[in-house]
Amino acid sequence: MYPEPVQAGVAVKGDTAVVLVGNGGDQTIDYLQFVHSGFPAINARGINLPPDGIVAIPVPVGTTGLQLSNYTSVGRPGTY
């Protein structure tokens, strides 16, 4: 699953909820991976989340056990 971040002024689909993710670091985040009770993982790519920013990621309603697994910052590869 590869959701696009929620954009201002655009409605969220009725079968999704949103997870708010904040960046308290000093680098811009460009990828988030969430694991949950089912498969596949939820991968948000190219999100461009700046320091002190917040992004809303849509996830299917009913998703349980959701947790952030990995992230990468712009210009730096992630480790898995």
N, C-alpha and C positions, 0 to 999 in steps of 0.2 A: 504494500500500500504506500503510495507516494502523494500525500496530501499537499496542497498549496496553502501557504499561510492565508489567513482571513484578511481581506482588504477592506479598508474603510468604505462604507457606503454600499457594500455588497452583502446580500443576505446569506446567511448560513443555511445550508440544506436542512430540512426538517428531520432527517434521520441521523444527524451528527450533533455532537456536543463540542465544546472547545476546551483545550488545555492551554492555560496561559503560562508562558515560559519567560522568565526574566534573566537578563545577563548582568550579573554583578561583577564580572571580570573586566579586564582592560583590553580585550581583543574582540573583534567582530566574529560572531559565530555564523557559519554558513551551512551547517548540517546537524540535524538532531535525529537520533534513532531511539525509538521507544520499543520496549518489549512488553508483552502483556500475556494474558492467559491463553491466547490462541496464536495462530500463525497466519500470515507472515508478520514480521516486525513492521512497525510504522516508521517510515523514513521520510523526513522533511528535508529536502535539498534546496540549496540556493536561497536560504531565508534571509541572509544579510541582517542579522540581529546585532546592532551596535551595543557598546558598553552602556549600561544603565537603561537599555531599551527593553520593551516587552513585545512578544509576538503571540498571536492566537493560532493554534494548530487544531484543525478539525479532526475529530476521531469518531468512529461509529458509536452511536448510542448503545449502551450495554457492554462496552469494553471494560473488562475487569483486570486487576493486577497490573495496571499501567505503571511503568517506571522508565525513567530516562536511562538508557544503556550506554550510549556513546554520543560524542559530539566532536565536531572539528571547527577550527577557527580559520579564517581567511588566510591563505598562504602557509598554513601548517597542516600537514597530514595528521589524521587521527591514528590512534593505536587501538587495536582490538584484541 
